[in-house]
Amino acid sequence: MELLTTNNVWMMVCTALVFFMHTGFAFLEIGLTRQKNTINILFKNIFIITVGLLLYYIVGFNLMYPGDFNGFLGFAGFGLDAPLTAEGALDLTYNEGYTYWTDFLFQGMFAATAATIVSGAVAERMKIGAFMIFAIIYVGIVYPIAGSWKWGGGFLDQLGFYDFAGSTLVHSVGGWAALVAVYLLGSRIGKFKEGKPQAIPGHNIPLATAGVLILWLGWFGFNGGSVLSADPELTSITLVTTCLAAAAGGVIAALVNFLKYKNLDLTMFLNGILGGLVGITAGADVMTPESAIIIGAIAGALIVFAVAFVDAIKLDDPVGAIAVHLICGIWGTLAVGIFSTNPEHTFVAQLIGVACYAVFCIVCSFIILIILKKTVGIRVPEKEELEGLDAHEHGMDAYPDFRLNEH
C-alpha cells in the first residue's frame, strides 16, 4: 500500500507537468506568430485541452485501452468504469504503479497534444470552426485507435514495436496530420514571393523562449511519468537521457544553422531543443547517456535541414511543427532499433510501426480535412487573414491599447 501511494503521487505529479506543457505550447505558438492572431491560437489551445479531456472520458480512454486486445480496433464502452472490489471500493490491485483514476488523467493529458501540434502548423489562416471539428474527430477517435495498437496491447505491441512515451504515438500522429493540413490549406499570404520563402517573424520571441523552457520542464512528466511508477533507477535514467538529448539537440541545431546560414538563430536553437526531446521520447528508458546525446544531436541537425526542406517544397509551417514533431518523431522511433539496450527492439519492427502510423494518420486526416474543405471550408478569406483572425473570428485584441482619458 505504501509503495502504491508513492507511485501514485509520482504519477499525479507527472500528470500536472504534462498539463503544464499546454502552457508551453501556447506560449511557443503565439510567440512565433503575429500579434494579430494571438487570441485565435490561445482559443484553439484552450479548446483542445478542455474538449480533449471530455472526449477522452466519453470514448477515447476505452478506445485506447479496450482490455483484452491484440488487434486493430477494440472498445470497452462509453465513459469510465473503474474496477471495484466486492465491497464496492476502488480495486487498488488494478495496477502496481497507480490507480485507475490516475491512469485515465495521465493518459488524457497526452491525448490533446496531438491536436496541439496541428494547431501551430495551421496558424494564421485556418477557420476556427473547421479546426474545432477536426480536433474533435482526431482527438476523440483517430488518436485513441492509433494509441491502442501499441499502448493498448494491439497488433504493433504483439509485433515488438516500441515507443516508450510517444515519439510516434503522440508526436508523429500529430505531425502527419499537420503535414496534410498544411498541404491542403496552402501558405500564408506573403510567405512565398517568386517561389522564394520569406521570413514572417513572430511577434514575441521571449515568450516563445519561455514556452520551450516550460515544455522542457513538462517533459520531465511526459517521459518520467511514462515509467508508470516511481522506480528510482528507471525514472532517474529516463530524466538524464531526456535532458541530455534536449541539450544536444539545441546546441547542434544552433551550430549547424550557423555553419549553413552564418547567423545565430535563437528560434532554430529552440526548435533544436524540442527536436532532441521528441527524438529521445521513443526510447528514453532504454538508452545510455551517450546514445541519448547522439540521438539528440542528430535530431538537432535534422531540424535545420527539415525546416529548409519544408520551405523548399513550398509548405508553410509557421512554428516548425512538421520538422520537430514529424521528422524528429520518426528519427527517434527508428533510433530505438539502433541504440536500444534491449536486444528485443529491432529496426524492422520500428520501421513497420512508423509505416503503419504514417498510412493511418495521413488517410484519416486527409479524409477529415478534405470533407471540411469541400463543405464548410478550411481557410479564412483573404481580408480576414490580412487584418488578423483575432478581430474577425473573436472580436478581441490580445494587447488592447489602454490609454487614460485626457480631460
N, C-alpha and C positions, 0 to 999 in steps of 0.2 A: 504493500500500500504506500509506503514511504517513497519507494522508487517511482511508482506511478505518479505520485504527486509531483516529484521533482521533474520527471519527464514532461508531465502535462504543463507545468509552469513554463518550462523552456519553450514548449511548442506554442504557448499563448504569447510569450514574448516575441517569438519569431513571427507569429501572425500579425502582431502590431507593427513589426518592422516592415513586413511586406505591404501592409496597408499604407504605411508612411511613404512607400515608393510611389504611390499615386500623386503625392505632393511633388516628388521629384520629376515625374513625367510631365506634370502640369507646368512646373517652372521651366523645364527644358524646352518644351514646345512653344510656350509663349515667348521665351527669351530669344529663340531662333527664328521667330516670325515677326511680322509687322504689327505695330501698335493697334492698327485699325481692326484687327481680327482677334484680339485678346479675349474678349468676352465669349466669342464663339468657341474658341479652343477650351476655355475653362468650363463652359457649359457641357461640351462633349465629355470631358473628363469626369465631371460630377455625374453625368447621366450614366456613364459606363459603370462606375463603381456601385451606384445605387441600384440601378436596374439589373446589373450583373449579379449582385447578391440575391436579389429576389428570384431571378431566373434560375440561379444555381440551386436555390431552395426548392422551387417548383419542379424542375425537371433535370437540371444539369448534374447534380450530385449522383443521382441514381442512374443516369445515363453513363456517367464516367465510372462509377463503381457499382455495377449491377449484381455483384455477388459471384456465385459460381459461374465463371465465364471464361471462355478461351477462343472466342470467335471474332466477328466483325461488329456486331451490334447486340446490345443487351439493355434491358430496362427493368429496374426494380420497383417501379411505381412512382406516383407523384408525392411530393413533399418529403418530409423526414420521418423515419420510423425507427427510433432508437431501440437498440436491443435491451430488453428488460429481464430482470430476474423473476423467479416465481412469485416473489413478494411484491413485484411491481416497481422495484427500484432500478436505476440505471445499472446495466450489467458492466462492471468495471473490468471484466475479462475480455471485453471487445478487442482491445489492443494492448500490447505490453507497454507502449510508449505514451498513450494519451487516450482521452475519452472520445466517444462518438461525436459529441458536440464540437470539441476542439478540431477533430478531423474535418468536419464539414466547413468550419470557419477558415481554417488554414488553406484548404483546397479552394474555397470560394474566392480567396484573395488572389490566387493565381488566375482564376477564370477570366477576370476582367482585363488582365494585362494584354491578352492577345488583341483585343479591340482597341486598346490604348495605343498600341504600335501603329495601327492603321490610321488612327486619328491624326498623328503627326505627319504621316506621309501625304494625306489628302488635305492638309491645312490650307486655308485661304481661298478655296474655290469650290468646296463641296456643299451641297444643300444640307442643312442641319436635319431636316426631316428624313431625307434619304439615308443619311449616316445613321440616324437612330434606328431605322428599320433594319439596316444591315447589321448593326451591333446586336440587336435583339436576337436575330437569327444565328449570327455567328457565335455569340457567347452562349446562347441558350441551347443550341443544338450541335453545331459543327465542332466547336472546341471540345465539348464533353465526349462526343463519339470518337474523335481523334485521340483524346487522352485515354480512353478505355482500352485502346489497342495495346498500350504498354502498361500504364499505371493501374488500369482496371483488370489486368491479367489476361488481356486479349491476345490475338494471334501473334503480334510482334513480340510480346513478352515471352511467348512459348518458343519463338524463333531464336531468342537470345539477344534481341536488340536491347541496348542500354541507354537510357537518358536519365541521369540522376535527378536533375532539377529543372530540366526544360529547355535546353538549347534548341531542340526541335519541337517538343510538345507545346511549348509556350512561344518561344521567340520566332522560330521558323513558321509556325502555324499563323502567327500574326504577320510575319514578313512576306509569306506567299500572297496573303490577301492584300497587303499593302502594294505589292508589285502589280497585281491585277487591277486594283483600284486606280493607281497612278496611270496605268496604261489606258484605261477606259475614260478617265477624266480629262486627260491632256494636261499640258503645262500651264502654269500661271501666265497671265498677260505680262510680257516683257522679259520672261525668263530666257527665251532664245531669240537672238537677233541675227538674221542672215545665217542661221544654222549654228551660231556660236552661243554657248551658255553665258549668261550674265549673272553676276552676283546680285542677290537680293538680300541685303544684310538684315539680320534680326535686330529688334529694337532694344533688347536688354540682355547683353552678354553676361553681366554679373549675375542676373537671375538664372540664366542657363547654366552658369558655373555652379551656382548653389544647387540647382536641380541635379546635376551629375553627382555632386558630393552626397546629396541625400539618397540618390539611387545606389551609390556605392555602399552607404550605410545600410540601406534596406536589403542589400544583397547578403548581409550577414544573416538575415532571417530567411531570405529566399533559398540560399544554399545551406545555411546552418540548420534551418528547420527541416530540410529535406532528408536529414539523417533520420528523422522521425523518432528521435529520443534525445536525451541529454548525455549520451555516451561521451565521456571526456575526451578520449583519443580521437574518435571519428569527427566530433564537432570541431576539435582544435585543428586537425589537419585540413579539414574542409575549409575553414576560415583562412588558414595560411595560404592554401593554393588559390583561393578566391582572390585574396588581396595581392598576391604576387603576380597573378595573371593580369589583374587590372592595372597595376603599376607598369608592368612590361608593355602592355598594350598602349598605354598613354605615351610612354617615352618613345617607343618605336614609331608610333604614328606621327608624333611631332618631328622625329628625326628624318623619317622617310619623306615627309611633306617638305621639310627644309631642303633636303637634297634635291627634290623634284621641282619645287617652286621657289626656292630661295627666300622663304619667309617663315616666321614663327607663328603659325596659325593656332590660336587658342581653341577654336571650335574643332579643329582636327585633333588636337590634344585630348579634348573632352570626349569626342566620339571614339578615340582610341582606347580610352579607359573603359567605356561601355562595351566596345568590341571585345576587349580582353575578358570582361565579366561574362558576356554572353558565351564566349568561346569556352571558358572553363566550366560552365554550368552543367554540361552533359556528363562530366566525369570528375567533378571536384573532389569526390571521396575516394577515387582510385588513382590519383596522380601523385607523383613525387613533387617536391617543390621545384626541382629542376625542370621537370616536364611542364609544370604549370607556367613557368617563365617562358619556355619555348612556345607553348600554345598561345599565351597572351601576346608574345612578340609577333608571331605570325598573324594573329588577328589584327594587331595594330597596323601592320604593313598592308594587310588586305583592305582595311578601311580606306586608306588613301587611294589605292587603285580602284576599289569598288565605287567610290564616290565619283571618280573621274569617268569610269565606265558608264555609270548610270547617266551622267551628263552627256557622254558621247552618243548614247543611243536615244537621246532627246526625251528622257523621262525626268520629271520634275519632282524631287523628293526634298521638301524644304528642311527637314531635320536629319536627313541621312538614315532614316529608319531601315531602308532596304539593305544598305551596306552593313549597318550594325546588327540588326536582328536576323535578317535572312542569310547573308553571306557568312557572317561570323557564327551564326547558329548552325549552318551546315558544316563549317570547318570544325567547330567544337564537337559536333556529333561524330564526325569521321575520325577526329583525333583520339576518341576513346578506343577505336580499333587499332591505333598505332602506339599509344603511350600507356594504356591502362595496365596497372599492376596485376589485374585479374586476367589470367590466360584464357578464360572462357569468353572474353569480349573479343569478337572478331571484326575485322574491317568489312567483310562481306555482309554480316548481319547489320552493321551500322549503315552501309550503303543501301541495303534493301529498305531499311526504315526510312531513310531520307527520301528515297524514291516514292514510297507509299504515301508519305505525308505530302510530298510535292503534288502528286496527281490528285489526291483527295481535296487538298486545300485550293488548288488552282481551279478545279472543276466547280467546287461548291461556291467559292467566292465569285467566279465568273457568272455562274447561273443567277446568283442573287443580284449582283450588280447590273447585269445586262437587262434583267427584268425591270429593275428600278429605273434604269436609263431609258427604256422604251416606254415606261408608264409615267411615273411622277417626275422623271428627270433627275440627274445626279449633280449637275453643275449649275451654279448660280449665274444669272445674267451678267453680261459684261459690266453694266453700270454698277451693279452691286459689288462685283469684285473690285472695281477700281475705287469705289468710295468706302469699301470695308463692310464685312459681314456683320460687325457689331451693330452698326446703325440700322441696317436693313433687316436683319433677321432677329435682332434682340432689342432694338430701340434703346441701346445703352452705350455708354462710353466708359472704358476701363479706367481712364485717367481724366476725369472731368476737370475743367479749369475753374477752380473755385476762386472767386475774387470778391473782396469786400465791396459792398455798395458804397459809392462815394456820395457824400451829401454836401 
